[in-house]
Amino acid sequence: MTFVEAFCRFMGWVLILGGAMLFVGHQVGCSAVEAINTNASEIHTLAESSEQRFEAIAEISDVAEVDKQSEHGIIEQRSIQDSVSEIRQVLPRVEDKEPSWMVLIQRITLAGILIASIFLIWQTGIGTLLRKLLYSISMFIPSKSMREAEMDMKIADEGNEMTIRESIASKRASSVAYNSAYLKLKKRK
């Protein structure tokens, strides 16, 4: 197994597992809206229970101070229940917000998937095929290649005075890679 194959497999598994973890984390993660709704329901239930206890205490008590405190407790519990009702009315306008670290991980995963996809397309030869297809319909042809083809056409034309030496000099001047390759081959002779 070559390094490229090993790298491709590794990146593939990392991206698959990373994407799965993000999906599961997003689905299982706590929703603030659901948590508010659940807690509001619990508060409402507890307030109703406390109100009933205060009412029961007020009915069986003969002490004026206990009756007075029970009445205040009943009023407080009803106020709590009203607040919970207001929370439930406002709750549909509340939206969950993803934590910033989750957004960062999602963006990093998407960037990794994009890089891995480009790498796989290039390594499988599909990139070369796409490039040949685009070049065949005259799209995205580099201007350098167009100039070289133009010079070669002039060399092939008997009526034009451009020589092969001029074409080589132009290619060497426009491309450092071509010049290096030319000098290396010249030294071998």
Stockholm file with secondary structure:
# STOCKHOLM 1.0

chainA/1-189         MTFVEAFCRFMGWVLILGGAMLFVGHQVGCSAVEAINTNASEIHTLAESSEQRFEAIAEISDVAEVDKQSEHGIIEQRSIQDSVSEIRQVLPRVEDKEPSWMVLIQRITLAGILIASIFLIWQTGIGTLLRKLLYSISMFIPSKSMREAEMDMKIADEGNEMTIRESIASKRASSVAYNSAYLKLKKRK
#=GR chainA/1-189 SS CCHHHHHHHHHHHHHHHHHHHHHHHHHHSCCHHHHHHHHHHHHHHHHHHHHHHHHHHHHHCCCHHHHHHHHHHHHHHHHHHHHHHHHHHHGGGCCCCCCHHHHHHHHHHHHHHHHHHHHHHHHTTHHHHHHHHHHHTTCSCCHHHHHHHHHHHHHHCTTSCCCHHHHHHHHHHHCHHHHHHHHHHHHHC
#=GC SS_cons         CCHHHHHHHHHHHHHHHHHHHHHHHHHHSCCHHHHHHHHHHHHHHHHHHHHHHHHHHHHHCCCHHHHHHHHHHHHHHHHHHHHHHHHHHHGGGCCCCCCHHHHHHHHHHHHHHHHHHHHHHHHTTHHHHHHHHHHHTTCSCCHHHHHHHHHHHHHHCTTSCCCHHHHHHHHHHHCHHHHHHHHHHHHHC
//
